[in-house]
């Protein structure tokens, strides 16, 4: 299966640059880090939406 990974336009285009990549396959959201592409996390649209909403609201700012 050819997965079409997407990354943010805010990510660096440099080879090996760290960024989070997303794909939509079979009703699931797949996530991976560009520097470790063999590890893939699967989640749902609803869970990703909840996480992104929390991130936009600053709920995780203390972790950075």
C-alpha positions as a Markdown table, in Angstrom:
| # | Residue | x | y | z |
|---|---|---|---|---|
| 1 | Unk | 0.0 | 0.0 | 0.0 |
| 2 | Unk | 1.3 | 3.4 | -1.0 |
| 3 | Unk | 0.6 | 5.8 | 2.0 |
| 4 | Unk | 0.6 | 9.5 | 1.1 |
| 5 | Unk | 2.2 | 11.1 | 4.2 |
| 6 | Unk | 1.6 | 14.8 | 4.7 |
| 7 | Unk | 3.5 | 17.3 | 6.9 |
| 8 | Unk | 2.9 | 20.9 | 7.9 |
| 9 | Unk | 4.2 | 23.7 | 5.7 |
| 10 | Unk | 5.8 | 25.0 | 8.9 |
| 11 | Unk | 8.1 | 21.9 | 8.9 |
| 12 | Unk | 11.6 | 22.1 | 7.5 |
| 13 | Unk | 12.2 | 20.5 | 4.1 |
| 14 | Unk | 15.7 | 19.6 | 5.1 |
| 15 | Unk | 16.6 | 15.9 | 4.8 |
| 16 | Unk | 16.2 | 14.2 | 8.1 |
| 17 | Unk | 14.5 | 17.2 | 9.7 |
| 18 | Unk | 12.3 | 16.4 | 12.6 |
| 19 | Unk | 8.6 | 16.8 | 11.8 |
| 20 | Unk | 5.3 | 15.0 | 12.4 |
| 21 | Unk | 3.7 | 13.4 | 9.3 |
| 22 | Unk | 0.1 | 12.4 | 9.0 |
| 23 | Unk | -1.9 | 10.2 | 6.7 |
| 24 | Unk | -5.5 | 9.1 | 6.4 |
| 25 | Unk | -5.9 | 5.4 | 5.6 |
| 26 | Unk | -8.9 | 3.1 | 6.0 |
| 27 | Unk | -10.8 | 5.5 | 8.3 |
| 28 | Unk | -7.8 | 6.0 | 10.6 |
| 29 | Unk | -5.3 | 8.8 | 11.1 |
| 30 | Unk | -1.7 | 7.6 | 11.0 |
| 31 | Unk | 1.1 | 9.6 | 12.6 |
| 32 | Unk | 4.8 | 9.2 | 12.5 |
| 33 | Unk | 8.0 | 11.2 | 13.1 |
| 34 | Unk | 10.1 | 11.8 | 10.0 |
| 35 | Unk | 13.3 | 10.8 | 11.8 |
| 36 | Unk | 11.7 | 7.5 | 13.0 |
| 37 | Unk | 9.3 | 6.5 | 10.2 |
| 38 | Unk | 8.9 | 2.8 | 11.2 |
| 39 | Unk | 7.0 | 3.8 | 14.4 |
| 40 | Unk | 3.4 | 4.6 | 13.4 |
| 41 | Unk | 0.6 | 5.7 | 15.8 |
| 42 | Unk | -3.0 | 5.1 | 14.8 |
| 43 | Unk | -5.8 | 7.3 | 16.0 |
| 44 | Unk | -9.3 | 8.5 | 15.0 |
| 45 | Unk | -10.3 | 11.8 | 13.6 |
| 46 | Unk | -12.2 | 12.6 | 16.8 |
| 47 | Unk | -9.2 | 12.0 | 19.0 |
| 48 | Unk | -6.9 | 14.0 | 16.8 |
| 49 | Unk | -9.4 | 16.8 | 16.7 |
| 50 | Unk | -9.6 | 16.8 | 20.6 |
| 51 | Unk | -5.8 | 16.8 | 20.8 |
| 52 | Unk | -5.3 | 19.7 | 18.3 |
| 53 | Unk | -8.0 | 21.7 | 20.1 |
| 54 | Unk | -6.2 | 21.3 | 23.4 |
| 55 | Unk | -2.9 | 22.2 | 21.7 |
| 56 | Unk | -4.4 | 25.4 | 20.2 |
| 57 | Unk | -5.9 | 26.3 | 23.6 |
| 58 | Unk | -2.4 | 26.0 | 25.2 |
| 59 | Unk | -3.2 | 23.0 | 27.3 |
| 60 | Unk | 0.3 | 21.5 | 26.6 |
| 61 | Unk | 2.4 | 24.7 | 26.7 |
| 62 | Unk | 4.0 | 23.7 | 29.9 |
| 63 | Unk | 5.6 | 20.7 | 28.1 |
| 64 | Unk | 7.6 | 22.8 | 25.7 |
